[in-house]
Amino acid sequence: MSKDVECPYCGEWEEINHDDGYGYEEDCRHEQECGHCEKNFVFNTEISFYYEAFKADCLNDKEHNFIVSNTVPRQYSKMECTTCDATRALTEEEMLHHLKKYADE
């Protein structure tokens, strides 16, 4: 459980109650009662994004690293690249191997 804000009255850390999506809207004040001192306070919400970049050699003239998706029924499986979002259909040979692999179980 994370503690989101420090109560401006008693200094205890309080988790924001997001029941039914409450408290996520930006550009307005939200109200909450402190679970420790039972005083009401208001808070603003700011949403920020963090991005992390990864190498994707397959998007730069290298081979995709395809693996078979874990799909049921098996005949709807496809090949998915583990690096990017590229997909492709299984070849007939790949599909036969894939279906045989699970038929033996």
C-alpha positions as CSV (number, residue, x, y, z in Angstrom):
1,M,0.0,0.0,0.0
2,S,1.4,3.4,-1.0
3,K,0.9,6.6,0.9
4,D,0.2,9.4,-1.5
5,V,0.0,12.7,0.4
6,E,1.0,14.1,3.7
7,C,-2.0,15.4,5.7
8,P,-1.6,19.2,6.0
9,Y,-3.0,19.1,9.6
10,C,-1.3,16.2,11.4
11,G,1.6,15.3,9.0
12,E,0.6,11.7,8.7
13,W,0.8,10.1,5.2
14,E,-2.5,9.3,3.7
15,E,-3.5,7.1,0.8
16,I,-5.8,8.9,-1.7
17,N,-9.2,7.1,-2.0
18,H,-9.8,6.5,-5.7
19,D,-13.1,4.6,-5.4
20,D,-15.1,4.9,-8.7
21,G,-12.2,6.9,-10.2
22,Y,-12.5,9.8,-7.8
23,G,-9.4,12.0,-7.5
24,Y,-7.9,11.4,-10.9
25,E,-9.3,14.4,-12.6
26,E,-6.8,17.2,-13.1
27,D,-7.5,21.0,-12.9
28,C,-9.9,20.7,-9.9
29,R,-9.7,20.2,-6.2
30,H,-10.7,17.0,-4.5
31,E,-11.6,16.6,-0.9
32,Q,-10.7,13.8,1.5
33,E,-10.8,13.2,5.2
34,C,-7.6,12.2,7.0
35,G,-7.8,8.7,8.5
36,H,-5.7,9.8,11.4
37,C,-6.9,13.2,12.6
38,E,-10.3,13.1,10.8
39,K,-9.9,16.6,9.4
40,N,-10.9,17.3,5.8
41,F,-8.3,18.6,3.4
42,V,-8.2,19.2,-0.4
43,F,-5.7,18.0,-3.0
44,N,-4.9,18.6,-6.6
45,T,-4.0,15.8,-9.0
46,E,-1.1,16.0,-11.5
47,I,-0.6,13.2,-13.9
48,S,2.9,12.7,-15.4
49,F,4.4,10.2,-17.8
50,Y,7.7,8.5,-17.8
51,Y,9.2,7.0,-20.9
52,E,11.9,4.4,-21.2
53,A,13.6,3.7,-24.6
54,F,14.9,0.3,-25.7
55,K,17.0,-0.7,-28.7
56,A,14.9,-2.3,-31.5
57,D,17.4,-3.6,-34.0
58,C,14.6,-5.3,-35.8
59,L,13.3,-1.9,-36.8
60,N,16.7,-1.1,-38.2
61,D,17.3,-3.7,-40.9
62,K,17.9,-6.6,-38.5
63,E,15.8,-9.8,-38.1
64,H,12.7,-9.9,-35.9
65,N,12.9,-12.2,-32.9
66,F,9.6,-14.0,-33.5
67,I,8.1,-16.5,-31.0
68,V,4.7,-18.3,-31.2
69,S,1.9,-16.6,-29.3
70,N,0.2,-18.5,-26.5
71,T,-3.3,-18.6,-28.1
72,V,-6.2,-20.9,-27.6
73,P,-7.4,-22.5,-29.8
74,R,-3.9,-23.1,-31.1
75,Q,-4.8,-22.8,-34.8
76,Y,-5.2,-19.0,-34.1
77,S,-1.6,-18.6,-32.9
78,K,0.6,-16.1,-34.6
79,M,4.3,-15.2,-34.5
80,E,5.1,-12.1,-32.4
81,C,8.3,-10.2,-32.2
82,T,9.7,-10.1,-28.6
83,T,11.2,-6.6,-29.3
84,C,8.6,-4.7,-31.2
85,D,4.9,-5.1,-32.0
86,A,5.4,-6.9,-35.3
87,T,3.3,-10.0,-36.0
88,R,3.0,-12.5,-38.8
89,A,1.1,-15.6,-39.6
90,L,2.8,-19.0,-38.9
91,T,4.1,-20.8,-41.9
92,E,2.4,-24.1,-42.7
93,E,5.4,-25.9,-41.3
94,E,5.5,-23.8,-38.1
95,M,1.8,-24.4,-37.6
96,L,2.1,-28.1,-38.0
97,H,5.0,-28.2,-35.5
98,H,3.1,-26.0,-33.1
99,L,-0.1,-28.1,-33.3
100,K,1.8,-31.4,-32.9
101,K,3.7,-30.0,-29.9
102,Y,0.4,-29.5,-28.0
103,A,-1.3,-32.7,-29.4
104,D,1.4,-34.8,-27.6
105,E,0.5,-33.4,-24.2
